[in-house]
Amino acid sequence: MNATTFGCQLRELRLAHDITLRDFAKRLGVTPTYVSQIEQEYCKPPKANVVEKMATILGQDVDEFLTLAGRLPEDLCEVIRTHPASMVTFLRSAARLTETQIAEFARQATALQLQNES
């Protein structure tokens, strides 16, 4: 993704897929005016469920598109609600890790999860 804002990226992808504003809005169940306002950054990105639909229509990774929109997938919201202090501390600590270190940590977390399930 090379556009810097959600609205710019949305418009760029929609046009790249040759989807008209009206058709895109119809698929989402919203008005063309609303989509136009999002693309022009006149309003904030929509709620997560609409962003997920947008990503699916445009063939994008849902998690990456949600992140670009400043939204979290519902399953991650639930994880944070379940363990708020620990998750906030973890995420702030992870911000200082390299991509390789984060990948290693994710691998270890998956291994621990598998151990708990057995």
Secondary structure, 3 states (H helix, E strand, C coil): CCCCCHHHHHHHHHHHCCCCHHHHHHHHCCCHHHHHHHHCCCCCCCCHHHHHHHHHHCCCCHHHHHHHCCCCCHHHHHHHHHCHHHHHHHHHHHCCCCHHHHHHHHHHHHHHHHHHHC
